[in-house]
Amino acid sequence: TRLTPIVVDGRVERIVGSGHEITEFRDRERTLEQLVERMGDGIGATTSEAIGEVAVDIVGNALGAPLAGVHLLSEDGERLESVAAIDRVREEFDVPPSYDRDGTDAPSELVWEAFESGDPIRISDAREYGGLAEETPARSGIVHPLGNHGVLIVSTTEVDGFDETVQNYIELLSQ
């Protein structure tokens, strides 16, 4: 809130006030601070699995995504294997999924497309992706490549679950 006196002939005639709602800005600022702070934990991690755990923790706690996992390329290059997942993923699937290069299921095809192209895939409604909606509890998500290492998959059970700001945070985290 800002108040500005209107002075006429040396006297305050009136005060004009203006206000600006900054709650959303403050929330995003706090989220970014958490993101940067937690990313520092990843710098000290010594294994890919430990870095993956930090990443899914950030996605779950700082960004509020209910479903997330890091999948790294297997030694033979034929599978993207789960190395870290949010607890809810473990609840939804007895074993977090892995994705075979030659898999013909919708999730495998989508994950491999993102990995091989090097471009993130943003899904606003899984029902628009063929059989994807039948194979996952997610309704929207982002599959973000991690260079030639693997992918970060972030999803939610809501349609259009990620605004542009969250997408940018995921991009930053993936880098």
C-alpha positions in Angstrom: 0.0 0.0 0.0 1.2 3.4 -0.9 -0.2 6.8 0.3 0.6 10.0 -1.5 -0.3 13.4 -0.1 -1.7 15.9 -2.6 -0.4 19.3 -1.6 -2.1 22.6 -2.8 -0.7 25.9 -1.7 1.5 24.2 0.9 -1.4 22.3 2.5 -2.3 18.7 2.2 -5.7 18.7 0.5 -6.1 15.0 0.3 -4.3 11.7 0.4 -4.4 9.3 -2.5 -3.9 5.7 -1.8 -3.0 2.8 -4.0 -2.5 -0.9 -3.3 -1.1 -3.8 -5.1 -1.7 -7.5 -4.2 1.7 -9.2 -4.0 0.8 -12.5 -2.3 1.4 -14.5 -5.5 4.7 -12.7 -6.1 5.8 -13.5 -2.5 4.8 -17.1 -2.9 6.8 -17.4 -6.0 9.8 -15.7 -4.4 9.6 -18.2 -1.5 9.4 -21.1 -3.9 12.4 -19.9 -5.8 14.4 -19.5 -2.5 13.5 -23.1 -1.5 14.4 -24.3 -5.0 17.9 -22.6 -4.9 18.5 -23.8 -1.3 17.6 -27.4 -2.0 19.6 -27.4 -5.3 22.6 -26.7 -3.1 22.0 -30.1 -1.5 22.2 -31.7 -4.9 25.7 -30.2 -5.5 27.0 -32.1 -2.5 25.4 -35.4 -3.7 27.9 -38.0 -4.9 25.7 -40.4 -6.8 23.1 -40.1 -9.5 20.6 -41.7 -7.2 21.3 -39.1 -4.5 20.9 -36.3 -7.0 17.7 -37.8 -8.2 16.3 -38.0 -4.6 17.1 -34.3 -4.1 15.3 -33.5 -7.4 12.1 -35.4 -6.5 12.2 -33.9 -3.0 12.4 -30.4 -4.5 9.6 -31.2 -7.0 7.4 -32.6 -4.2 8.0 -30.1 -1.4 9.0 -26.8 -3.1 6.8 -27.1 -6.2 4.0 -29.2 -4.7 3.9 -31.8 -7.5 2.3 -35.1 -6.2 4.0 -37.4 -8.7 7.6 -37.2 -9.8 10.5 -39.5 -10.6 14.0 -39.5 -12.1 14.7 -42.2 -14.7 18.3 -42.8 -15.9 19.6 -44.6 -18.9 20.6 -48.1 -18.2 24.1 -49.3 -18.9 23.0 -51.1 -22.0 21.1 -48.0 -23.2 17.8 -49.9 -23.7 15.9 -48.7 -20.6 15.2 -45.6 -18.6 15.2 -47.0 -15.1 13.7 -45.4 -12.0 16.3 -44.2 -9.5 14.3 -41.8 -7.4 10.5 -41.3 -6.9 8.2 -39.4 -4.7 6.5 -41.7 -2.1 3.1 -41.3 -3.8 4.6 -42.9 -7.0 5.6 -45.9 -4.9 2.0 -46.0 -3.5 0.5 -45.8 -7.0 2.8 -48.4 -8.5 4.2 -51.3 -6.5 7.5 -50.7 -8.3 8.2 -47.3 -9.9 8.0 -47.8 -13.7 10.9 -48.2 -16.0 10.6 -47.4 -19.7 12.0 -49.8 -22.4 13.4 -48.3 -25.6 11.3 -50.7 -27.7 8.2 -50.4 -25.5 5.0 -50.0 -27.4 3.0 -48.7 -24.5 2.0 -45.0 -24.5 4.1 -43.9 -21.5 7.3 -45.6 -22.9 6.9 -44.0 -26.3 6.3 -40.6 -24.8 9.3 -40.8 -22.4 11.6 -42.0 -25.1 10.5 -39.3 -27.4 11.4 -36.6 -24.9 14.7 -38.3 -24.1 15.8 -38.8 -27.7 14.7 -35.4 -29.0 16.2 -33.6 -26.0 13.1 -31.4 -25.8 10.7 -31.4 -22.9 7.1 -32.7 -23.5 4.4 -30.9 -21.7 1.0 -32.7 -21.3 -1.9 -30.6 -20.3 -4.4 -33.4 -20.5 -3.3 -37.1 -20.7 -6.6 -38.1 -22.3 -5.4 -36.4 -25.5 -2.4 -38.8 -25.7 -4.0 -42.0 -26.9 -3.7 -44.8 -24.3 -1.7 -42.7 -21.8 -4.7 -41.9 -19.6 -5.5 -45.6 -19.1 -1.9 -46.4 -17.9 -1.2 -43.6 -15.4 -3.0 -41.8 -12.7 -1.5 -38.5 -14.1 -3.7 -36.1 -16.0 -1.0 -33.5 -16.8 2.7 -33.6 -16.7 6.1 -32.7 -17.9 8.8 -35.1 -19.2 12.0 -33.2 -19.1 15.2 -34.7 -20.5 18.3 -34.7 -18.4 20.9 -34.4 -21.2 22.1 -37.9 -22.1 21.5 -39.2 -18.6 17.7 -39.7 -18.5 14.5 -37.8 -17.7 12.7 -36.1 -14.9 9.0 -36.8 -15.0 6.7 -34.5 -13.0 3.0 -35.0 -13.1 -0.3 -34.3 -11.2 -3.8 -35.7 -11.2 -5.2 -32.4 -12.4 -5.7 -31.3 -16.0 -3.5 -28.3 -16.8 -1.7 -28.8 -13.5 1.4 -26.7 -14.1 1.5 -23.0 -14.9 4.4 -21.4 -16.8 6.2 -20.5 -13.6 6.3 -24.1 -12.4 7.4 -25.2 -15.9 10.3 -22.7 -15.7 11.3 -24.0 -12.2 11.3 -27.6 -13.6 13.5 -26.4 -16.5 15.9 -24.8 -14.0 16.0 -27.9 -11.9 16.6 -30.1 -14.9 19.6 -28.1 -15.9 
